Amino acid sequence: MRVSGGGRCNLTHECSDIREFVKNYPRGGRELIGPFYRFGPIETIEWFESHGVPLVTLDDGCLFPKSDSSEDVINALLKTMTAEIRTNSEVFKIFQYLEKFEVELASGDRLSCKKILVATGGGAFIEGLGHTIEPCVPSLFTFNTSDKELASLSGIVVKEVCVSVGKLRVAGALLITHSGVSGPAVLRLSSLGARTLAETNYRFKVKINWLPAQSEKEIFQTLEKQKGTSPKKQVGTWSPLGLSSRHWKLLVARAGIDEKREWGGCSSKALRQLAAQVSGFVLPIIGKNRHREEFVTCGGIRLKEVNFQTLESRLISGLYFAGEVLDIDALTGGFNLQSAWTTGHLSALSLAEI
Ligand SMILES: Cc1cc2nc3c(=O)[nH]c(=O)nc-3n(C[C@H](O)[C@H](O)[C@H](O)COP(=O)(O)OP(=O)(O)OC[C@H]3O[C@@H](n4cnc5c(N)ncnc54)[C@H](O)[C@@H]3O)c2cc1C
């Protein structure tokens, strides 16, 4: 919680329609529809505001505490807790014994209970509970490239690109980093393609359309027009498409055009190649950001094995799940914490038999 949202905690997202809201969950969206109608973003906002955490909604729909501090979220949760909290008590194993659950801690201590809620995000011990675990792979990661020239443009942000890998296509902002590409469009693609990208061992080609608002043909026409109006100007000096100078020079070079060449000296073939670089730049990806820097995990307890009315296991009575331990994950924007609030709240109501 403390490090979430860069220490500010993006705790949920604006919502006017639950069915639209769940589209932000590549895994778990369908199962969360019912739970969100019972305790969704609106109820979450009310809960935090009525527990002393006024919130603010940013232009992109993300909600944060007005104080910009995740500490306030933590304190509000701690203040309402009546349960005993044991820290530094790693659960080693959970098993059933005489209709009770026995919880074995790494210290060797044992706890016993009639019902149990597992909300540990993940963990080796859940594999022994008898449930199917969908294989865990990272989601929400950035891409590393072997294209050093592109990486040398580090810091450039392009507000609206379209990135695609095979049939997966995503639009949004892209940031060029010293090791590759990042930003909302890339994170979204990493989430939608979490499983397929893992299968490639994070070696694949991503196609970037730097100007998706225009077709390749329209871009070519703009370039031809530029050739007609400024035949004596050098191609690399200025981008008639509004791209930044360093970025434009790279695309010009990739099209095989010397940046000092005059527009008038460019053949139609060369301009077509330039238009193709703008609309379909191919970037080789050779990895993702380092392990454990990802934001969420795709995978977890198979959703069919859980009753989403109660969050109780369909296989083992008295066993409940909440949060990321379930095979649920979402895009960035407060959606991951929202599913944790929702499943946490509803499972707690079931446990308390309210
Ligand atoms: C850097 C970062 C920033 C993020 N920012 C945001 C954000 O702004 N908004 C958003 O919506 N999402 C964000 N996320 C995702 C979000 O934090 C998670 O989806 C969410 O915390 C999941 O909640 P959870 O309670 O299910 O699991 P967790 O928050 O992972 O909590 C599980 C807890 O269980 C404990 N645990 C695990 N195994 C054991 C064991 N064997 N015994 C005892 N205890 C155990 C862990 O130590 C941990 O305290 C971010 C994630 C990261 C990594």
PDBQT file of the ligand as one rigid body, heavy atoms in Angstrom, charges set to zero:
ROOT
HETATM    1  C1  LIG A 401       4.968  -0.573  -6.920  1.00  0.00    +0.000 C 
HETATM    2  C2  LIG A 401       3.508  -0.854  -7.070  1.00  0.00    +0.000 A 
HETATM    3  C3  LIG A 401       2.611   0.199  -7.172  1.00  0.00    +0.000 A 
HETATM    4  C4  LIG A 401       1.248  -0.065  -7.310  1.00  0.00    +0.000 A 
HETATM    5  N1  LIG A 401       0.382   0.997  -7.394  1.00  0.00    +0.000 NA
HETATM    6  C5  LIG A 401      -0.940   0.748  -7.547  1.00  0.00    +0.000 A 
HETATM    7  C6  LIG A 401      -1.872   1.836  -7.582  1.00  0.00    +0.000 A 
HETATM    8  O1  LIG A 401      -1.535   3.012  -7.417  1.00  0.00    +0.000 OA
HETATM    9  N2  LIG A 401      -3.200   1.525  -7.784  1.00  0.00    +0.000 N 
HETATM   10  C7  LIG A 401      -3.635   0.230  -7.929  1.00  0.00    +0.000 A 
HETATM   11  O2  LIG A 401      -4.833   0.026  -8.114  1.00  0.00    +0.000 OA
HETATM   12  N3  LIG A 401      -2.779  -0.809  -7.839  1.00  0.00    +0.000 NA
HETATM   13  C8  LIG A 401      -1.452  -0.569  -7.643  1.00  0.00    +0.000 A 
HETATM   14  N4  LIG A 401      -0.581  -1.635  -7.552  1.00  0.00    +0.000 N 
HETATM   15  C9  LIG A 401      -1.143  -2.993  -7.511  1.00  0.00    +0.000 C 
HETATM   16  C10 LIG A 401      -1.737  -3.239  -6.118  1.00  0.00    +0.000 C 
HETATM   17  O3  LIG A 401      -0.831  -2.761  -5.147  1.00  0.00    +0.000 OA
HETATM   18  C11 LIG A 401      -2.064  -4.699  -5.877  1.00  0.00    +0.000 C 
HETATM   19  O4  LIG A 401      -2.912  -5.149  -6.900  1.00  0.00    +0.000 OA
HETATM   20  C12 LIG A 401      -2.757  -4.864  -4.522  1.00  0.00    +0.000 C 
HETATM   21  O5  LIG A 401      -1.904  -4.419  -3.483  1.00  0.00    +0.000 OA
HETATM   22  C13 LIG A 401      -3.148  -6.314  -4.259  1.00  0.00    +0.000 C 
HETATM   23  O6  LIG A 401      -3.623  -6.396  -2.948  1.00  0.00    +0.000 OA
HETATM   24  P1  LIG A 401      -3.591  -7.748  -2.128  1.00  0.00    +0.000 P 
HETATM   25  O7  LIG A 401      -4.018  -7.380  -0.749  1.00  0.00    +0.000 OA
HETATM   26  O8  LIG A 401      -4.346  -8.783  -2.846  1.00  0.00    +0.000 OA
HETATM   27  O9  LIG A 401      -2.079  -8.224  -2.131  1.00  0.00    +0.000 OA
HETATM   28  P2  LIG A 401      -0.797  -7.526  -1.518  1.00  0.00    +0.000 P 
HETATM   29  O10 LIG A 401      -0.944  -6.034  -1.487  1.00  0.00    +0.000 OA
HETATM   30  O11 LIG A 401       0.339  -8.111  -2.266  1.00  0.00    +0.000 OA
HETATM   31  O12 LIG A 401      -0.774  -8.012  -0.013  1.00  0.00    +0.000 OA
HETATM   32  C14 LIG A 401      -0.517  -9.338   0.332  1.00  0.00    +0.000 C 
HETATM   33  C15 LIG A 401       0.126  -9.359   1.702  1.00  0.00    +0.000 C 
HETATM   34  O13 LIG A 401       0.249 -10.731   2.102  1.00  0.00    +0.000 OA
HETATM   35  C16 LIG A 401       1.536 -10.921   2.651  1.00  0.00    +0.000 C 
HETATM   36  N5  LIG A 401       1.939 -12.322   2.438  1.00  0.00    +0.000 N 
HETATM   37  C17 LIG A 401       2.263 -12.940   1.278  1.00  0.00    +0.000 A 
HETATM   38  N6  LIG A 401       2.581 -14.236   1.494  1.00  0.00    +0.000 NA
HETATM   39  C18 LIG A 401       2.448 -14.431   2.825  1.00  0.00    +0.000 A 
HETATM   40  C19 LIG A 401       2.649 -15.558   3.653  1.00  0.00    +0.000 A 
HETATM   41  N7  LIG A 401       3.024 -16.744   3.185  1.00  0.00    +0.000 N 
HETATM   42  N8  LIG A 401       2.447 -15.404   4.994  1.00  0.00    +0.000 NA
HETATM   43  C20 LIG A 401       2.033 -14.213   5.498  1.00  0.00    +0.000 A 
HETATM   44  N9  LIG A 401       1.827 -13.113   4.755  1.00  0.00    +0.000 NA
HETATM   45  C21 LIG A 401       2.036 -13.219   3.434  1.00  0.00    +0.000 A 
HETATM   46  C22 LIG A 401       2.426  -9.955   1.876  1.00  0.00    +0.000 C 
HETATM   47  O14 LIG A 401       3.584  -9.680   2.639  1.00  0.00    +0.000 OA
HETATM   48  C23 LIG A 401       1.509  -8.741   1.745  1.00  0.00    +0.000 C 
HETATM   49  O15 LIG A 401       1.590  -7.905   2.857  1.00  0.00    +0.000 OA
HETATM   50  C24 LIG A 401       0.782  -1.395  -7.386  1.00  0.00    +0.000 A 
HETATM   51  C25 LIG A 401       1.689  -2.448  -7.256  1.00  0.00    +0.000 A 
HETATM   52  C26 LIG A 401       3.027  -2.189  -7.105  1.00  0.00    +0.000 A 
HETATM   53  C27 LIG A 401       3.977  -3.335  -6.964  1.00  0.00    +0.000 C 
ENDROOT
TORSDOF 0
